[in-house]
Amino acid sequence: MPHLIIEHSNNLPMSEMHLLDVLHEAAASTQLFDPTTIKSRAMAFKHFKLGNNKCGFVHVQAHIIEGRTVEQKQYLSDTLLQQLETHLPGHYQLSIHIYDLMPQIYRKN
């Protein structure tokens, strides 16, 4: 854990793999997780509409096992957003959403 699910417009000025690397490494840098358990994936959207004057977007969902403090979740969210702001120009809409997963109902093989 966590699972980083990155949704983005297909018009970013960086490769999808570079985007994955940047965010994967940012999550690891928080030291909130064992780096070997971080899983990241990205999906590009060709068709999208934004209700503002931004030309594209990146939305990151971080699914983590519950139990972290609000401050730890804020730190993760701030770290991911800071990396996006560093690597993408200001005309992209950037957002982060942290989701708690209940260990009682989360399953994997």
N, C-alpha and C positions, 0 to 999 in steps of 0.2 A: 504494500500500500504506500503511497496513494496511486490511484489511477488518474492520470491527466488526460482529459479528452479535450482536444483543441479543435474548435470549429473556426474556420476563417474564410474570408473571401479569397477568390483565386487570383487576385491582383496584387498580392504583396510583393514588395521589392526585395524579398529574400526567399530562398528555397524553402520548401516545406521541411526538408531534413534539417536545415539550419535552425528553423523555428523550433522543431522538436528538440534539437540539441540544447538550444539556449534555455528552454523552459525545463527540460529534464535536469540539466545541471543546476538551474536555479533552485528547483525543489530539493535537490541533494544538498545544496549549500546551506539550507536552513538547519540541517542536522536534526530535523524532527523525525526522520525516517531512516531506516537502513537503506542505503543507496541501491542495494541489490534487489529491493522489493518495489522500486518505483517503476511504473509501467506508463508509457506515454504513447499516444496515437493522435493523428490529425486527420481532419476531413475538410477538403476545400469545397466551397460552394460557388458554382458558376452563376447561379441566379439568386439574387438577393435584392432587397430594398431596404434602405435606411431612412429613417424619418428626420434626418439632419443633413448637413452639407458635407458629411464625411464620405470619402470615396471607397472605403472598405472597412473590414472589421476583423478582430480576433476576439473570440470568447473562449475562456478556459474554464472547464469544470474540473475541480479537484475533488475526487471522492476519497475520503479518508475514514478509517475506523474511528468511531466516536471515542471520546475520552480526552481529546486535546482541549486546552483552555481557550477561551475567547482570544486571549493575547497571542497564543501560538497560531491560531487560525488567521488572525490579523497579520501576523508576521509572514506567514506563507503567502497570503493574498498580496500584501505589499511588496514582497520580494518578486513574485511573478509579474505583477504590474510594472514594477520598476524596470525589469528586464525588457518587457515589451516596449515601454516608453523609450528605453535606451536604443533599441534596434529598429524601431519603426517611426516614421515621420508623424507629425501631429495631426495629419488629416485622416487617420484611421481611428475608428471607434474601438476602444480596448476595454474588456471587462473580465472579471474573475468572479467565480462563484464556488464557494467551498461547501461541500455536502458531507454530512456525517452519515456513515453507514453503521447500522446496528450489527454488532458481531453475532447476536443471537439469530439473525436471519440472513446474514451474508454467507454465501456458499461459493466454494471453488474446489477444483479437484487438484 
